[in-house]
Amino acid sequence: MVVNIHINRSYNIWTLNEHFNIISITTTPTGVFVLTVFGAVAQIERDYLKDRQMEGIAIAVTAVKYKGRKSIEVPKLWDKYYKMYKEKTIKAIDVIKILELKKTTFYKLINQYEESN
């Protein structure tokens, strides 16, 4: 949660109108409370956003406009470079560059390939 990440740091809240420091966030119980409230409000906003997104996807699915993420296409030279990678004659980063893949896509393809064989 956001609060746990920032609790070990030192923050100050300054007002724009009065030009003075209201709360030192991590050094007083009131400051920790304010940070917790801010974190809760941010989490509620994220939850609302996720709900609206899911509602939009549900509407698009019923209207046959949403088909989900496209599946990963296996590159044409995949077998050749996969074999070289497994024999350790080429590094993963080199295969990623040659086949113009992203790192996560490369490892997903390896998992798919090994599950199917």
N, C-alpha and C positions, 0 to 999 in steps of 0.2 A: 504494500500500500504506500501511497505517496508520503504519508506522515512518517512511517518507519524509515524511509530513505532519508528524509531531511531532518530527523530529530537529532542526529549527531552533529549537525552543522549549526553555525550561529547565524541567525537572521535578525534583522530589526525591521519594524514596521514604522514608517514615517507618514505623517499626514501631510497632505498637500496644502491644506488651508492654514494649519497652525504652525507648520514648519518645526515640529519637534518629534522626538522619538517616543512613540506610544508604548511599545512593548518590545522587550528583547525576547524573541520567540522561544529560544531553547533554554533560557536560564530561569524562567519563572513558570509556575503552574498555569497562570493565566495565558502566557504565551503559548504553552503547549496546547491548552484548550483551544485557542484561536486557530492554531495550525491544524488541529484535529477537525474543527468545524469547516475550515477551508477545504481540507481533504475530503470530508464527507460531501460537501457541495459539489466538488469536482467529480466524485464518484457517481453521484446522482445524475449529473449531466451526461457522463459517459454511458450510464445505463439507459437513460432516455434516448440518447443517440442510437444505441444498439437496438432498442425496441423499434424506433422509427425505421431503421435500416431493415430489420426483419419484416416489418409490416410491408415495406416497399417491395422487398423480394417476394413475399407471398403474393402480392397483387400482380407482380410481373410474371410469376410462375403460372398463375391462373390465366393470365392473358397470353401465355406462351411467348413471352418476350425474354424471359430469363432462363438460360440453359446451364448456368453455372460456369465454373472456370474450365477453360479448354484443357484437355489432357496433354501430357507431355509427349511430344513427338520424338521418337528415337532417331538420332542422326544416322545418315546413310553409312558412315564408316564406323559405327558404334562397335560392331563385333571385333573389328581389327584392333581398335584402340583399347577396348575393354580387355582383350587378351594380353596386349602389351602391358597394360596397367597391372594386371594380375601376375604377370611374369616379372614384374618390377623392372622392366626395361625402359619404362617411361613414368614420369611422376604425374600425379593427379593434376597438378596445376598446369602442366604442359598439355594434357588431354583437354582440360577446360578451355585453354586458349585456342587450341587447334580446332576444336569442335564448336567454339564460340558459345559455351554454356555458362550458366551461373553455377557457383559452387554447390548450392542446395539442389539445383536441378541435376547436376552430375551425380550426387550421392543418392538422389531419389531414383535415377535411372539404374544405378548399380543395384539398389534394393529390389526394384521391379525385375530386373534382368535375372538376379539370383533366385528370386522367388519363382519365376516362371521356368527356370531350368533345374 
